[in-house]
Amino acid sequence: MTDPSLPKSAALNARLHAAVPGGAHTYAKGDDQYPENLAPVISHGRGAHVWDADGNEYIEYGSGLRAVSLGHAHPRVVEAVRNELDKGTNFVRPAVIEVEAAERFLQNVPTADMVKFTKNGSDATTAAVRLARAATGRTLVAFCRDQPFFSTDDWFIGSTPMKAGIPGQDIVTFPYGDLPALEALLTEHEIAAVILEAATQTEPPAGYLEGVRELATRHDTVLVFDEMITGFRWSEHGAQGVYGVTPDLSTFGKALGNGFAVSALAGKRELMERGGLHTDHERVFLLSTTHGAETHSLAAAIAVMDTYAEEGIADRLHKLGDRLAAGVRDVAADAGVADHVQVRGRACNLVFATLDADGKPSQPYRTLFLRQLLGGGVIGPSFVVSAALTDDDIDRTVEVVSQACTVYRKALDAGDPTPWMGGRPVKPVFRPFA
């Protein structure tokens, strides 16, 4: 069991809040996402384990918000990065590795003709929106409202409850899996881009993605797949490689660098070239970031792609997730909470739901559950696996979940999780007030 007091982490959290708005550089990592006084500050990680500033060791899930799919400090990635560092990391002209990385990426995602690298997913998705608007002469963007996040930029954040400082945006939304709803939207409006994740917690209904592709083509709308999560988890070729549907543009990131900052916008030449030097159209200021092609990050990306291809990483993620999901469902059923502690999603991208006595999502019960996991040496906002997990790690996690489910049952029987929460409940990221 971990030390529940976390004095060093508490002191570091106080310093973080004094220097950093929100106490973290990503809202999803904020201490409001963890039980009160139980938000570890990480010292280091190795494989699927991390250690906090207080010396506690945890089995980690959702590594780096799904970015570290091979495990922390993966030897092949670290070696590739080290080999680049002594050569310099940024120059006034493209480096040789930029050619190699682009060509390697296009081998990996053969549905795309061109690619441009950047540092984060938000820039990539916003560049896709900009291209679509330029190509269609329209401004309205349609995105899937059932999916949680596409960009930190105004065109998306303006649709969330956390929209202070953002003017009105040209956006409309549509539900996932409902072709008639999307068709009605495209018939009613002149839409520049339809953007969605090909799949999230549920598989696409039969014919859905093919239908989305046909509707976008029929209405002269640019189809964008956000592959930030699905890319390298569903397969090394992305969800488009699994489902056989080719978007006009797609964006990749997260697992592409195994924790190093690299994302990509990829797509059809006739669209991508609008941001280049070989076009008769008015040029699009596409992506132009000082650090977009840092050599060590591109080296990491090449190492990741090679590792996936040679070691069957995507298959391993699915097998590990299957083992974890089966174990969690078994112990939840044994504790009588199968209707309240649920594992959802594709095996490579599992999340857990914490439901109250009425079967509704509950932040207090999530708080109880997270506290029990942390106390047992398991940390993670989800059950998203990394390839570094071992069968022993999975089995240990299931043991901890079993103990958590026993406490969960007690709280349900008492009709109140408060005695087991240890303080205020965790909070949703998107909220208008602190």
VMD Tcl script that draws the C-alpha trace (Angstrom):
set ca {
  {0.00 0.00 0.00}
  {1.16 3.54 -0.71}
  {1.71 6.20 1.93}
  {-1.60 8.12 1.84}
  {-0.18 11.34 3.26}
  {2.10 12.21 0.28}
  {3.82 15.12 2.07}
  {6.39 15.81 -0.64}
  {3.77 15.66 -3.40}
  {1.56 18.02 -1.37}
  {4.38 20.53 -1.08}
  {5.13 20.28 -4.79}
  {1.44 20.71 -5.66}
  {1.40 23.91 -3.61}
  {4.43 25.20 -5.50}
  {2.84 24.21 -8.81}
  {-0.33 26.18 -8.06}
  {1.77 29.18 -7.08}
  {3.64 29.13 -10.40}
  {1.33 27.41 -12.91}
  {-2.37 28.21 -13.48}
  {-4.30 25.10 -12.55}
  {-1.21 23.47 -11.07}
  {-0.51 21.52 -14.27}
  {0.25 22.23 -17.92}
  {-2.62 20.00 -19.03}
  {-6.03 20.30 -17.37}
  {-6.50 16.53 -17.45}
  {-3.45 16.20 -15.16}
  {-4.78 18.67 -12.58}
  {-5.06 17.64 -8.93}
  {-8.81 18.32 -9.17}
  {-8.94 15.11 -11.23}
  {-7.70 13.12 -8.21}
  {-9.02 12.62 -4.68}
  {-8.30 15.41 -2.25}
  {-4.75 15.31 -0.87}
  {-4.03 12.25 -2.98}
  {-2.56 13.69 -6.17}
  {0.96 12.25 -6.57}
  {3.63 14.32 -8.30}
  {5.69 11.98 -10.44}
  {9.43 11.63 -9.97}
  {10.19 9.17 -12.77}
  {8.88 6.25 -14.75}
  {10.21 3.02 -16.20}
  {8.13 0.76 -18.40}
  {4.60 0.62 -17.01}
  {5.57 1.81 -13.52}
  {6.00 5.31 -12.10}
  {7.29 6.61 -8.79}
  {6.11 9.74 -7.00}
  {8.14 12.31 -5.10}
  {7.36 10.47 -1.87}
  {8.91 7.26 -3.15}
  {5.67 5.35 -3.78}
  {5.58 3.01 -6.80}
  {2.49 2.66 -8.98}
  {1.36 0.56 -11.92}
  {0.32 3.24 -14.40}
  {-2.55 3.36 -16.88}
  {-3.39 6.01 -19.43}
  {0.34 6.75 -19.61}
  {0.99 10.36 -20.54}
  {-2.69 10.77 -21.53}
  {-2.31 7.80 -23.92}
  {0.96 9.11 -25.39}
  {3.37 6.55 -23.94}
  {2.11 3.33 -25.48}
  {5.46 1.49 -25.44}
  {6.19 2.33 -21.81}
  {8.35 4.97 -20.19}
  {12.00 5.31 -21.23}
  {11.64 2.63 -23.90}
  {15.23 1.59 -24.75}
  {14.85 1.73 -28.52}
  {13.24 5.16 -28.44}
  {15.74 6.53 -25.94}
  {18.66 5.25 -28.03}
  {17.26 6.83 -31.19}
  {16.84 10.16 -29.42}
  {20.33 10.07 -27.92}
  {21.83 9.38 -31.32}
  {20.34 12.65 -32.60}
  {21.08 14.95 -29.67}
  {24.80 15.36 -30.36}
  {24.03 16.39 -33.94}
  {21.94 19.42 -32.98}
  {18.17 19.61 -32.76}
  {17.01 22.53 -34.90}
  {18.46 24.28 -37.96}
  {17.64 27.06 -40.43}
  {16.90 24.47 -43.13}
  {15.28 21.02 -43.03}
  {17.42 18.21 -41.66}
  {17.94 14.87 -43.40}
  {15.84 13.14 -40.76}
  {12.82 15.24 -41.78}
  {12.81 13.47 -45.16}
  {13.28 10.09 -43.52}
  {10.54 10.67 -40.95}
  {8.04 11.91 -43.54}
  {8.67 9.00 -45.89}
  {8.51 6.53 -43.00}
  {5.22 8.00 -41.84}
  {3.69 7.76 -45.31}
  {4.73 4.10 -45.47}
  {2.94 3.66 -42.18}
  {-0.21 5.53 -43.26}
  {-0.43 4.64 -46.97}
  {-3.83 6.34 -47.36}
  {-2.07 9.73 -47.12}
  {0.01 11.39 -49.85}
  {1.74 14.07 -47.79}
  {2.44 14.79 -44.13}
  {3.51 17.77 -42.05}
  {4.79 17.46 -38.50}
  {4.06 19.70 -35.56}
  {4.31 19.48 -31.77}
  {0.75 18.91 -30.57}
  {-2.59 17.58 -31.69}
  {-4.45 20.87 -31.38}
  {-2.25 22.54 -33.98}
  {-2.72 19.59 -36.33}
  {-6.51 19.52 -36.11}
  {-6.75 23.29 -36.45}
  {-4.53 23.13 -39.54}
  {-6.92 20.53 -40.98}
  {-9.84 22.88 -40.35}
  {-7.96 25.75 -42.00}
  {-7.21 23.66 -45.07}
  {-10.83 22.56 -45.34}
  {-12.09 26.12 -45.11}
  {-9.65 27.28 -47.77}
  {-10.47 24.40 -50.11}
  {-14.25 24.73 -49.83}
  {-14.61 28.50 -49.41}
  {-16.85 27.79 -46.41}
  {-16.37 28.53 -42.72}
  {-18.74 26.20 -40.86}
  {-17.20 23.17 -39.17}
  {-19.15 20.12 -37.99}
  {-17.67 17.89 -35.29}
  {-18.95 14.91 -33.37}
  {-20.48 16.09 -30.11}
  {-20.21 12.65 -28.48}
  {-16.42 12.82 -28.51}
  {-14.67 14.77 -25.78}
  {-11.86 16.78 -27.33}
  {-10.46 17.99 -30.63}
  {-8.37 21.12 -29.99}
  {-7.45 23.83 -27.51}
  {-8.22 26.40 -30.21}
  {-11.29 28.62 -30.27}
  {-13.21 26.70 -32.93}
  {-13.57 23.77 -30.52}
  {-13.27 25.19 -26.99}
  {-16.00 27.70 -27.88}
  {-18.41 24.76 -27.84}
  {-17.56 23.69 -24.27}
  {-18.74 25.08 -20.93}
  {-15.23 26.51 -20.46}
  {-15.47 29.20 -23.15}
  {-14.54 32.41 -21.34}
  {-12.61 34.74 -23.63}
  {-13.76 33.04 -26.82}
  {-15.99 34.79 -29.37}
  {-18.77 32.95 -31.18}
  {-17.55 30.26 -33.56}
  {-18.82 28.83 -36.86}
  {-19.51 25.34 -35.56}
  {-22.27 22.77 -35.56}
  {-22.29 19.30 -34.05}
  {-23.68 15.87 -34.85}
  {-24.18 12.62 -32.91}
  {-21.97 9.62 -33.52}
  {-23.44 6.70 -35.41}
  {-26.47 8.58 -36.80}
  {-26.16 8.95 -40.58}
  {-29.57 10.61 -41.09}
  {-28.64 13.32 -38.55}
  {-25.39 14.04 -40.38}
  {-27.12 14.02 -43.74}
  {-29.70 16.53 -42.48}
  {-26.91 18.77 -41.19}
  {-25.00 18.67 -44.47}
  {-28.21 19.35 -46.42}
  {-29.14 22.31 -44.25}
  {-25.71 23.95 -44.03}
  {-22.71 24.64 -46.26}
  {-20.08 22.85 -44.21}
  {-16.32 23.07 -44.75}
  {-15.26 20.06 -42.70}
  {-16.70 17.09 -40.89}
  {-14.32 16.03 -38.14}
  {-14.61 13.00 -35.88}
  {-12.78 10.10 -34.32}
  {-13.55 7.00 -36.35}
  {-14.34 5.17 -33.11}
  {-14.09 5.70 -29.37}
  {-15.78 3.57 -26.68}
  {-18.03 1.79 -29.15}
  {-17.34 0.30 -32.54}
  {-18.89 2.14 -35.51}
  {-22.26 0.73 -36.59}
  {-22.10 -1.33 -39.76}
  {-21.74 0.95 -42.75}
  {-21.50 4.12 -40.67}
  {-18.02 5.28 -41.62}
  {-18.60 4.35 -45.25}
  {-21.76 6.43 -45.10}
  {-19.94 9.39 -43.57}
  {-17.38 9.15 -46.37}
  {-20.11 9.10 -49.03}
  {-21.99 12.03 -47.50}
  {-18.84 14.17 -47.26}
  {-18.02 13.45 -50.90}
  {-21.56 14.14 -52.07}
  {-21.69 17.49 -50.25}
  {-18.16 18.56 -51.25}
  {-17.13 18.59 -47.61}
  {-13.66 17.70 -46.34}
  {-13.67 14.59 -44.12}
  {-11.17 14.68 -41.27}
  {-10.37 11.74 -38.99}
  {-8.86 12.70 -35.65}
  {-6.48 9.77 -35.07}
  {-4.77 11.19 -32.00}
  {-5.97 8.24 -29.93}
  {-6.86 5.62 -32.54}
  {-3.58 6.03 -34.40}
  {-1.11 3.38 -33.16}
  {-3.68 1.91 -30.80}
  {-6.30 0.51 -33.16}
  {-3.40 -0.28 -35.49}
  {-0.13 1.26 -36.56}
  {-2.02 2.46 -39.64}
  {-4.73 4.08 -37.56}
  {-8.45 3.41 -37.40}
  {-8.65 4.08 -41.12}
  {-6.47 1.03 -41.62}
  {-8.80 -1.10 -39.48}
  {-12.09 0.05 -40.98}
  {-10.95 0.59 -44.56}
  {-12.33 4.11 -44.91}
  {-10.03 6.85 -46.17}
  {-10.52 10.43 -44.98}
  {-9.36 13.49 -46.90}
  {-7.21 14.56 -43.96}
  {-6.18 12.89 -40.73}
  {-4.27 13.93 -37.64}
  {-1.95 11.77 -35.55}
  {-0.06 12.32 -32.32}
  {0.17 10.99 -28.77}
  {1.63 7.48 -29.27}
  {3.54 8.60 -32.37}
  {6.43 9.86 -30.21}
  {6.03 7.64 -27.12}
  {6.03 10.76 -24.97}
  {8.18 12.98 -27.17}
  {6.36 15.93 -28.68}
  {5.46 15.13 -32.26}
  {2.12 15.18 -34.08}
  {1.19 15.05 -37.74}
  {-1.31 16.29 -40.27}
  {-1.59 13.97 -43.25}
  {-3.83 13.71 -46.26}
  {-4.52 14.07 -49.93}
  {-1.94 15.88 -52.01}
  {-4.45 18.28 -53.59}
  {-5.37 19.54 -50.13}
  {-2.00 19.41 -48.41}
  {-0.19 21.13 -51.30}
  {-2.30 24.25 -50.69}
  {0.07 24.85 -47.81}
  {3.13 24.33 -50.01}
  {4.98 25.91 -52.89}
  {3.48 23.95 -55.79}
  {-0.07 25.21 -55.98}
  {-2.09 27.49 -58.23}
  {-4.53 28.21 -55.39}
  {-4.21 30.97 -52.85}
  {-1.70 29.65 -50.34}
  {-2.73 28.45 -46.89}
  {-0.53 29.29 -43.92}
  {-0.65 25.68 -42.82}
  {1.80 24.70 -40.10}
  {4.91 26.75 -39.44}
  {6.26 26.01 -35.99}
  {9.84 26.63 -34.90}
  {10.06 23.30 -33.12}
  {7.80 21.30 -35.45}
  {10.63 19.17 -36.79}
  {13.02 18.88 -33.87}
  {15.30 16.08 -34.89}
  {15.16 14.05 -31.70}
  {11.34 13.95 -31.71}
  {11.35 12.74 -35.31}
  {13.91 10.11 -34.37}
  {11.56 8.99 -31.61}
  {8.69 8.76 -34.10}
  {10.71 6.60 -36.49}
  {11.72 4.31 -33.63}
  {8.10 4.02 -32.52}
  {6.87 3.15 -36.02}
  {9.61 0.56 -36.46}
  {8.89 -0.98 -33.06}
  {5.18 -1.25 -33.78}
  {5.81 -2.91 -37.13}
  {8.47 -5.33 -35.92}
  {7.03 -6.30 -32.53}
  {3.29 -6.34 -33.20}
  {2.62 -3.71 -30.54}
  {-0.98 -3.00 -31.54}
  {-1.85 -6.69 -31.12}
  {-0.11 -6.75 -27.74}
  {-2.13 -3.74 -26.54}
  {-5.34 -5.52 -27.47}
  {-4.32 -8.74 -25.70}
  {-3.31 -6.91 -22.52}
  {-6.55 -4.95 -22.56}
  {-8.60 -8.10 -23.03}
  {-6.91 -9.70 -20.01}
  {-7.50 -6.60 -17.86}
  {-11.12 -6.12 -18.92}
  {-11.99 -9.76 -18.25}
  {-10.37 -9.62 -14.81}
  {-12.07 -6.39 -13.78}
  {-15.48 -7.61 -14.92}
  {-15.04 -10.84 -12.98}
  {-14.13 -9.17 -9.69}
  {-16.83 -6.51 -10.10}
  {-19.39 -9.27 -10.57}
  {-18.03 -11.17 -7.54}
  {-18.42 -8.04 -5.40}
  {-21.93 -7.39 -6.66}
  {-21.06 -4.12 -8.42}
  {-20.99 -5.21 -12.06}
  {-23.75 -2.70 -12.83}
  {-21.79 0.11 -11.21}
  {-18.09 -0.47 -12.00}
  {-17.87 -1.01 -15.73}
  {-15.06 -1.35 -18.24}
  {-15.83 0.12 -21.63}
  {-14.14 0.61 -24.95}
  {-11.87 -1.22 -27.32}
  {-9.34 -3.43 -25.54}
  {-6.44 -1.14 -26.47}
  {-8.25 1.94 -25.11}
  {-10.23 0.96 -22.02}
  {-11.97 3.41 -19.72}
  {-13.89 2.70 -16.55}
  {-17.32 4.00 -15.58}
  {-18.30 4.58 -11.95}
  {-22.08 4.59 -11.59}
  {-24.26 5.37 -8.58}
  {-27.16 3.32 -7.22}
  {-29.38 4.63 -10.03}
  {-26.86 3.70 -12.71}
  {-25.84 7.30 -13.39}
  {-22.21 8.50 -13.76}
  {-20.98 9.67 -10.38}
  {-17.99 11.84 -9.53}
  {-18.23 10.90 -5.82}
  {-18.08 7.19 -6.65}
  {-15.24 7.87 -9.09}
  {-13.41 9.57 -6.22}
  {-13.92 6.54 -3.99}
  {-12.70 4.21 -6.73}
  {-9.61 6.28 -7.57}
  {-8.69 6.54 -3.90}
  {-8.82 2.77 -3.51}
  {-6.72 2.25 -6.64}
  {-4.09 4.74 -5.53}
  {-3.94 3.19 -2.08}
  {-3.26 -0.14 -3.75}
  {-0.49 1.20 -5.95}
  {-2.42 1.69 -9.19}
  {-2.66 5.13 -10.82}
  {-4.58 6.20 -13.89}
  {-7.65 8.12 -14.99}
  {-8.53 5.14 -17.20}
  {-7.53 1.54 -17.86}
  {-5.67 2.40 -21.08}
  {-2.78 -0.06 -21.28}
  {0.80 0.31 -22.43}
  {2.80 -2.46 -24.06}
  {5.21 -2.46 -21.10}
  {2.63 -3.99 -18.77}
  {3.23 -7.60 -17.79}
  {0.71 -10.29 -16.96}
  {1.76 -9.90 -13.32}
  {0.98 -6.16 -13.52}
  {-2.47 -6.92 -14.88}
  {-3.11 -9.57 -12.22}
  {-2.00 -7.19 -9.45}
  {-4.26 -4.48 -10.85}
  {-7.22 -6.86 -10.82}
  {-6.48 -7.67 -7.15}
  {-6.54 -3.95 -6.32}
  {-9.74 -3.46 -8.28}
  {-11.28 -6.36 -6.36}
  {-10.52 -4.62 -3.08}
  {-11.90 -1.36 -4.47}
  {-15.10 -3.11 -5.53}
  {-15.59 -4.45 -2.01}
  {-15.47 -0.89 -0.67}
  {-17.70 0.27 -3.52}
  {-20.32 -2.30 -2.46}
  {-20.18 -1.00 1.11}
  {-20.78 2.54 -0.11}
  {-23.72 1.45 -2.25}
  {-25.22 -0.44 0.70}
  {-24.76 2.63 2.89}
  {-26.32 4.82 0.22}
  {-23.46 7.31 0.54}
  {-19.84 7.16 -0.73}
  {-18.75 10.19 1.35}
  {-17.06 8.25 4.19}
  {-14.75 6.62 1.65}
  {-13.98 9.71 -0.49}
  {-11.46 11.37 1.79}
  {-12.69 14.86 0.86}
  {-14.28 16.68 -2.05}
  {-15.17 14.75 -5.21}
  {-13.07 14.87 -8.35}
  {-14.35 17.33 -10.93}
  {-14.97 17.36 -14.69}
  {-12.35 19.21 -16.73}
  {-14.83 21.30 -18.71}
  {-16.62 23.49 -16.17}
  {-17.15 27.26 -16.14}
  {-16.09 27.86 -12.54}
  {-13.41 26.42 -10.29}
}
mol new
graphics top color blue
foreach p $ca { graphics top sphere $p radius 0.5 }
foreach p [lrange $ca 0 end-1] q [lrange $ca 1 end] { graphics top cylinder $p $q radius 0.2 }
display resetview
